[in-house]
Amino acid sequence: MGKSKDVEIEKSILGTILLDNKLSYKLDELNENMFMNDICLEIFKIMKELKKENIVIDVATVKSKIDKKSLAIKTSDVTNIITWGQNFGLDGHIKILKENLARRSINQNCQNLLHSLNLGENIDTCIYKFESNIKEILDKDTYENDDVNSIAGKVLDFLENKKDIGFKFGIKLLDTTIGGLFKGELTTIAAKSGVGKTALALQIMLNSFKQGKKTLFISREMTSEQVFMRNICRVTGVSTRNMKSKEIDENDWKLIVNAIGDLSENNLIYINDKIDTISAIRKRIRQVKPDLLIVDYVQLLTSQKSMDKREREVATFSRELKNMTLDFNIPVIQLSQLNDEMKDSRPYGDRPMRDSKAIYHDSNNVVYIHQLKGSDYEEAVRDIGESEEAVRASEYRGIKMVDLIVAKCRDGQTRHKHFCYFGDKLHFQELNY
């Protein structure tokens, strides 16, 4: 669109509002950056001032403001704008102004990106800044289809679409309490070190695999090979210790080869141990297009901006992962460490989260894994109807009794159940009691 046409649209918008003071509320949809013509810009500023002062907006009041400010704008300039006024097309013209501003802003950001790259700045950092700026530009006007009729239509479409129902965790407690893994939802699994965060995440990933869902697993705690060996362990029962020490007999080899064949089928599992930034995660999501993203774990991500406080840094990671659920329309699971100050206490609320309580508040669902000690342990032993000696004997064989606690569920209740965690098989089994 040519500059002369742009100016005509600016004049048409201002002239229409000058002709009908009832349309002054439309000024709230505009800002100074949208106007390229100097005269139109100054008149727009004056009209905004008059609206703020609750003064009628017309030729006389606008001209009075011009005179008070001693602006080089003639009466003929104002009357010329009036001639462009019309009683139709106002919304369309405002939309054009917004689109023009977005184009100019995107163009400028493209130039800034090229300039940063030519200066030799880190590529991932440059792209992260570019994506953040572009998203901010596009998000400035996202108010279409927010009326109740449009929303009701979307709800009906969702209810009528039998395929769009999410998929299962594959763990009864989580499926009955949370309902499953749904697009746009962030689930946090949190525990102290060595209690089974990664094992539970891998169990969910393999259950998703069985449902034909593609998972992108970001690991900052283990190599991709170590994560995959844990998958093999879960499928075959061959311990990761035996695989790492290569103490594998002929039968184990057969199980491992068959497991690798099964897990490689349809290429539904992606494990990346190199990605450590939000921009790199976003880039990989666009490439892989997963049905589920798992990040192990949030405190190990690297910030691309200098922040003075660790709490703000981790809060930003969590918020960005929540944004990914909405931007890419997928469920995301983030793993998190718990504070050491909790000691053996049962975790509840946002207090246990390490570094930032925002992890809890950003999440749709929060699941704590709690290793039972003291009175919690004694109560659980009574609940399952076993003797303490029998439970201790199981622990000696590497089978721990833990609680899975659904501490937060925006769409349901909070619950907890006792589980056995088979450490050598990396498997959680719900106890019947």
C-alpha positions in Angstrom: 0.0 0.0 0.0 1.4 3.4 -1.0 2.1 6.3 1.4 -0.7 8.4 -0.1 -3.2 5.7 0.5 -2.0 5.3 4.1 -2.5 9.0 4.7 -6.0 8.8 3.3 -6.9 6.0 5.7 -5.5 8.0 8.6 -7.6 11.0 7.6 -10.7 8.8 7.1 -10.5 7.4 10.6 -9.9 10.8 12.3 -12.5 12.5 10.1 -15.2 9.9 10.9 -14.7 10.3 14.6 -14.7 14.1 14.3 -18.1 13.9 12.5 -19.6 11.6 15.1 -18.4 12.2 18.7 -20.2 8.9 19.7 -17.4 7.0 18.0 -14.7 8.6 20.2 -14.3 5.2 22.0 -12.6 3.9 18.9 -9.6 6.1 19.8 -8.7 3.6 22.5 -7.9 1.0 19.7 -5.3 3.3 18.2 -1.9 4.5 19.3 0.6 7.1 18.2 2.9 4.6 16.4 0.2 3.8 13.9 0.2 7.3 12.3 2.9 8.2 9.7 1.5 11.6 8.7 2.7 14.4 11.1 -0.5 16.4 10.9 -2.7 13.3 11.5 -0.5 12.3 14.4 -0.8 15.7 16.2 -4.6 15.8 15.6 -4.9 12.3 17.0 -2.9 13.3 20.2 -5.3 16.3 20.6 -8.4 14.1 20.2 -7.0 11.7 22.8 -6.5 14.6 25.2 -10.0 15.9 24.7 -11.5 12.4 25.3 -9.5 12.1 28.5 -10.8 15.5 29.6 -14.4 14.5 28.7 -14.6 17.3 26.2 -16.7 16.9 23.1 -14.5 16.2 20.1 -15.3 18.4 17.1 -13.6 20.9 14.8 -13.9 23.8 17.3 -12.4 22.0 20.3 -9.6 20.5 18.2 -8.8 23.9 16.7 -8.8 25.4 20.2 -6.2 22.9 21.4 -4.1 23.5 18.3 -4.0 27.2 19.0 -3.1 26.7 22.7 -0.2 24.5 21.7 0.8 26.9 18.9 1.1 24.0 16.5 1.7 24.7 12.8 -1.6 23.2 11.8 -4.1 25.3 9.8 -7.9 25.3 10.1 -7.9 24.0 6.5 -5.9 21.0 7.5 -8.6 20.1 10.0 -11.5 20.7 7.6 -9.6 18.6 5.0 -9.6 15.7 7.4 -13.3 16.2 7.9 -13.9 15.7 4.2 -12.5 12.2 4.4 -14.9 11.2 7.1 -17.6 8.6 6.3 -20.1 6.5 8.2 -18.8 3.1 7.1 -15.5 1.3 6.9 -14.1 2.6 10.2 -13.3 -0.8 11.7 -11.7 -2.0 8.5 -9.5 1.1 8.3 -8.4 0.7 11.9 -7.5 -2.9 11.1 -5.3 -1.7 8.2 -3.5 0.8 10.4 -2.7 -2.0 12.9 -1.5 -4.3 10.2 0.7 -1.6 8.8 2.3 -1.0 12.2 2.9 -4.7 12.6 4.6 -4.8 9.2 6.9 -1.9 10.1 7.7 -3.4 13.4 8.5 -6.8 11.9 10.6 -5.2 9.2 12.6 -3.4 11.9 13.1 -6.5 13.9 14.4 -8.3 10.8 16.9 -5.6 10.3 17.9 -5.8 14.0 18.3 -9.6 13.7 20.6 -9.2 10.7 22.6 -6.5 12.4 23.1 -8.7 15.5 24.2 -11.7 13.4 26.6 -9.5 11.5 28.1 -8.4 14.8 28.8 -12.0 15.6 26.4 -12.4 18.5 25.3 -15.9 19.6 22.8 -17.3 17.0 20.4 -18.8 19.6 20.3 -15.6 21.6 19.7 -13.5 18.4 16.8 -15.8 17.4 15.4 -15.8 20.9 15.3 -12.0 21.0 13.8 -11.9 17.5 11.1 -14.5 18.4 10.2 -12.7 21.6 9.8 -9.4 19.9 7.8 -10.8 17.0 5.5 -12.6 19.5 5.0 -9.4 21.4 4.1 -7.6 18.2 1.6 -10.2 17.1 0.1 -10.5 20.6 -0.7 -6.8 20.9 -4.0 -7.3 19.2 -5.4 -10.7 19.9 -8.9 -9.7 20.8 -10.8 -11.2 17.9 -13.3 -14.0 18.6 -13.4 -13.2 22.3 -17.2 -12.7 22.4 -19.3 -15.4 24.1 -20.8 -16.6 20.8 -17.4 -17.3 19.3 -16.2 -19.0 22.5 -19.4 -21.1 22.8 -18.9 -22.2 19.2 -15.3 -23.4 20.0 -16.6 -25.3 23.1 -19.3 -27.0 21.0 -16.7 -27.9 18.3 -14.5 -29.4 21.0 -17.3 -31.4 22.6 -18.4 -32.8 19.2 -14.9 -33.7 18.1 -14.4 -37.2 19.5 -10.8 -37.3 18.5 -9.7 -34.2 20.4 -9.8 -35.7 23.9 -6.2 -35.7 24.9 -4.4 -38.9 26.0 -3.6 -40.8 29.2 -0.8 -40.7 31.7 -1.1 -44.4 31.9 -1.1 -44.1 35.7 -4.5 -44.7 37.3 -4.3 -42.1 40.0 -3.3 -39.3 37.6 -5.8 -40.3 34.9 -8.8 -40.5 37.4 -7.8 -37.3 39.2 -6.4 -35.1 36.4 -8.2 -36.8 33.5 -5.1 -37.1 31.2 -2.7 -35.1 29.2 -4.5 -32.2 27.5 -3.4 -29.5 25.0 -2.6 -26.2 26.7 -1.8 -27.7 30.1 1.4 -27.6 32.1 2.0 -30.5 34.6 4.8 -30.3 37.1 6.3 -33.4 38.7 8.4 -32.5 41.7 10.5 -34.5 44.2 13.8 -34.5 45.9 16.8 -36.1 44.2 16.8 -39.8 43.8 13.1 -40.3 44.5 12.0 -41.1 40.9 11.1 -37.9 39.0 12.8 -39.0 35.8 11.5 -42.6 36.2 7.9 -41.4 36.5 8.4 -39.1 33.5 9.8 -42.0 31.4 6.9 -44.2 32.5 4.5 -41.5 31.2 6.5 -41.2 28.0 6.3 -44.9 27.3 2.6 -45.0 28.0 2.2 -42.1 25.5 4.3 -44.1 23.0 1.9 -47.0 23.4 -1.0 -44.6 22.5 0.8 -43.6 19.3 1.9 -40.2 20.6 5.2 -38.5 19.8 7.2 -37.2 22.7 10.1 -34.8 22.8 12.2 -35.4 26.0 14.7 -32.7 27.0 17.2 -34.0 29.4 19.7 -31.8 31.2 20.5 -34.4 33.9 21.5 -37.4 31.8 22.8 -38.1 28.3 20.4 -39.2 25.6 22.0 -42.6 25.7 21.4 -42.9 29.5 17.8 -41.9 29.1 17.3 -44.4 26.3 18.9 -47.2 28.4 16.4 -46.4 31.1 13.6 -46.9 28.5 15.1 -50.3 27.6 15.3 -51.1 31.3 11.6 -50.4 31.8 10.7 -52.5 28.8 13.0 -55.5 29.3 13.7 -55.5 33.1 17.5 -55.6 32.3 19.0 -53.1 34.8 20.8 -50.0 33.6 23.7 -51.0 35.9 24.1 -54.3 33.9 23.9 -52.4 30.6 26.5 -49.8 31.7 28.9 -52.5 33.0 28.0 -54.7 30.0 27.1 -57.6 32.1 24.6 -58.9 29.5 23.9 -62.5 28.8 22.5 -63.9 25.6 18.9 -63.7 26.8 19.4 -60.1 27.8 20.7 -59.3 24.4 17.6 -60.7 22.7 15.4 -58.6 25.0 17.4 -55.5 24.4 17.4 -55.9 20.6 13.7 -56.5 20.5 13.1 -53.5 22.8 15.1 -51.2 20.6 13.2 -52.4 17.6 9.9 -51.7 19.3 10.9 -48.3 20.6 12.3 -47.2 17.2 9.0 -48.1 15.5 7.3 -45.0 13.9 10.1 -42.8 15.3 7.8 -41.5 18.1 10.5 -40.8 20.8 13.0 -37.9 20.6 15.6 -37.4 23.4 17.8 -34.4 23.4 20.6 -33.7 25.9 22.1 -30.7 24.2 19.3 -28.2 24.3 19.3 -26.0 27.4 17.6 -22.8 26.4 13.9 -21.8 25.9 14.6 -20.7 22.3 16.3 -24.0 21.4 13.3 -25.9 22.9 10.9 -23.9 20.8 13.0 -24.5 17.7 13.1 -28.2 18.3 9.3 -28.3 18.9 8.7 -26.7 15.5 11.0 -29.3 13.9 9.7 -32.4 15.6 6.0 -31.3 16.2 5.6 -33.5 19.3 2.3 -34.5 21.0 4.0 -34.1 24.4 7.1 -32.2 25.7 8.9 -33.3 28.8 11.7 -31.2 30.4 14.0 -32.8 32.9 14.4 -30.6 34.8 13.4 -26.9 34.9 16.2 -25.7 37.3 18.9 -26.9 34.9 17.8 -24.7 31.9 20.1 -21.8 31.0 18.9 -18.2 30.8 19.5 -16.2 27.7 19.0 -12.9 29.6 21.1 -11.6 32.5 18.9 -11.7 35.6 19.9 -10.5 39.1 17.9 -13.1 41.0 17.7 -16.9 40.6 14.0 -16.8 41.6 13.2 -14.6 38.6 15.3 -16.7 36.3 13.5 -20.0 37.2 10.1 -18.2 37.2 10.8 -17.1 33.6 11.6 -20.7 32.6 8.3 -22.0 34.1 6.3 -19.2 32.5 7.9 -19.8 29.1 7.1 -23.6 29.3 3.5 -22.6 30.2 3.4 -20.4 27.1 4.6 -23.3 25.0 1.5 -25.3 25.9 -0.6 -22.5 24.4 1.6 -21.4 21.5 2.1 -25.0 20.2 -1.2 -26.4 21.6 0.5 -29.4 23.3 0.7 -30.7 26.9 4.0 -30.0 28.7 5.5 -31.8 31.7 8.3 -30.1 33.6 10.2 -31.8 36.3 11.3 -29.8 39.4 13.5 -30.2 42.4 12.2 -29.6 45.9 13.7 -27.5 48.7 16.0 -29.4 51.1 14.5 -27.4 54.0 11.4 -29.6 53.7 13.5 -32.5 55.0 11.1 -35.5 55.4 7.9 -33.4 55.6 5.0 -34.2 53.3 5.1 -31.6 50.5 2.0 -29.3 50.1 1.2 -26.1 48.4 3.8 -23.9 46.7 6.3 -23.9 49.6 8.4 -26.9 48.6 9.4 -25.7 45.1 13.1 -25.0 44.8 14.1 -21.5 43.6 10.6 -20.2 42.6 7.0 -20.7 43.8 6.0 -19.6 40.3 6.6 -23.2 39.2 3.6 -24.2 41.3 1.4 -21.3 40.3 2.1 -21.6 36.5 1.1 -25.2 36.5 -2.4 -26.6 35.8 -1.4 -29.7 37.7 1.3 -30.4 40.3 2.3 -34.0 41.3 4.7 -34.5 44.2 6.6 -37.8 44.8 7.1 -38.2 48.5 9.3 -40.9 50.1 7.6 -41.9 53.2 9.3 -41.5 56.6 8.3 -41.4 60.2 4.6 -41.1 61.0 3.7 -41.0 57.2 5.5 -44.3 56.8 3.8 -45.9 59.8 0.4 -44.8 58.5 1.0 -46.2 55.0 2.0 -49.5 56.5 -1.3 -49.7 58.3 -3.2 -48.6 55.2 -1.9 -51.4 53.0 -2.4 -54.0 55.7 1.2 -55.4 55.7 3.6 -55.8 58.6 6.4 -53.3 58.9 8.9 -56.3 58.7 7.5 -57.2 55.2 7.7 -53.7 54.0 11.3 -53.3 55.3 12.2 -56.6 53.5 10.9 -55.1 50.2 12.9 -52.0 50.7 16.0 -54.2 51.2 15.2 -55.6 47.7 15.1 -52.1 46.2 11.3 -51.6 46.4 10.4 -48.3 48.1 7.0 -47.2 49.3 6.2 -43.7 48.2 3.2 -41.4 47.8 2.1 -39.8 44.6 0.4 -36.6 45.7 -1.8 -34.6 43.2 -1.2 -31.4 45.1 -2.9 -29.2 42.5 -5.5 -29.9 39.8 -7.3 -26.9 38.3 -10.1 -29.2 36.9 -10.5 -31.5 39.9 -9.7 -32.5 43.4 -6.4 -33.2 45.1 -5.6 -36.7 46.1 -2.8 -39.0 47.1 -2.1 -42.8 46.9 0.6 -45.1 48.1 2.8 -46.6 45.4 5.6 -49.1 45.2 8.7 -47.7 43.3 10.7 -50.6 41.8 14.1 -48.8 41.5 15.8 -51.5 39.4 12.9 -51.5 36.9 12.2 -47.7 37.2 8.5 -48.5 37.6 5.8 -47.1 39.8 3.0 -49.5 40.8 -0.1 -48.3 42.6 -1.0 -50.3 45.7 -4.4 -51.7 46.3 -5.8 -51.0 49.8 
